[in-house]
Amino acid sequence: MNIFTKIKQEKHFTEGEKVFAEYILNHPHDIVQYDVQYIAKKSYVSVSAIYRVIEKLGLSGFNQLKVEISLQLENY
C-alpha cells in the first residue's frame, strides 16, 4: 500500500496529527525537500506530532517518510 493511501486510511490520528497528515497530502514535495524542523514550522505542528504520525504509519523515521513519498510522487 502506498504512503498516501496509508495516510488517508489511518483512523487514530489526534487533531495535531491530522493537521500534519493533511500537510503531507497537500505538500508532498515540501516533505521530500526540507528537514523536520522546517516542516514542523510550516505545517504548524510540533516535531513530536510529526514523529507520532511517522510511527503510526509504521515507518522508522523522517528519512523513511521522505523516501516513501519520493517513490510515490510520480503516481500521486
C-alpha positions as CSV (number, residue, x, y, z in Angstrom):
1,M,0.0,0.0,0.0
2,N,1.4,3.4,-0.9
3,I,2.1,6.0,1.8
4,F,-0.7,8.4,0.6
5,T,-3.3,5.6,0.9
6,K,-2.0,4.7,4.4
7,I,-2.4,8.3,5.5
8,K,-5.9,8.6,4.2
9,Q,-6.9,5.3,5.8
10,E,-5.4,6.0,9.3
11,K,-8.2,6.4,11.8
12,H,-6.2,7.0,15.0
13,F,-4.6,10.4,14.4
14,T,-5.1,13.1,17.1
15,E,-6.1,16.6,15.8
16,G,-2.5,17.8,15.6
17,E,-1.5,14.6,13.8
18,K,-4.4,15.1,11.3
19,V,-3.1,18.6,10.5
20,F,0.3,17.1,9.6
21,A,-1.2,14.3,7.7
22,E,-3.2,16.8,5.6
23,Y,0.0,18.8,5.1
24,I,1.7,15.6,3.7
25,L,-1.1,15.1,1.3
26,N,-1.2,18.7,0.2
27,H,2.5,19.4,0.1
28,P,4.4,16.2,-0.6
29,H,7.2,17.9,-2.4
30,D,7.9,20.0,0.8
31,I,8.3,16.8,2.9
32,V,10.9,15.5,0.5
33,Q,12.8,18.8,0.1
34,Y,13.1,20.1,3.7
35,D,14.1,19.0,7.2
36,V,11.8,18.1,10.0
37,Q,12.1,21.4,11.9
38,Y,11.2,23.4,8.8
39,I,8.2,21.1,8.1
40,A,7.0,21.4,11.7
41,K,7.1,25.2,11.4
42,K,5.4,25.3,8.0
43,S,2.7,22.8,9.0
44,Y,2.1,24.4,12.4
45,V,2.6,21.2,14.3
46,S,5.3,20.0,16.8
47,V,8.2,17.8,15.8
48,S,6.8,15.3,18.2
49,A,3.5,15.2,16.3
50,I,5.4,14.5,13.1
51,Y,7.2,11.6,14.7
52,R,3.9,10.2,16.1
53,V,2.4,10.2,12.6
54,I,5.6,8.5,11.3
55,E,5.3,5.9,14.0
56,K,1.6,5.3,13.3
57,L,2.4,4.8,9.7
58,G,4.8,2.1,10.6
59,L,7.9,4.0,9.4
60,S,11.3,4.1,11.1
61,G,11.9,7.9,10.8
62,F,11.6,11.1,8.9
63,N,14.1,9.9,6.3
64,Q,12.0,6.8,5.5
65,L,8.9,9.1,5.2
66,K,10.8,11.1,2.6
67,V,11.8,8.0,0.7
68,E,8.3,6.6,0.7
69,I,6.9,9.9,-0.5
70,S,9.5,10.4,-3.2
71,L,8.8,6.9,-4.5
72,Q,5.1,7.7,-4.8
73,L,5.3,11.2,-6.1
74,E,5.3,10.4,-9.8
75,N,2.0,8.4,-9.3
76,Y,0.3,11.0,-7.0
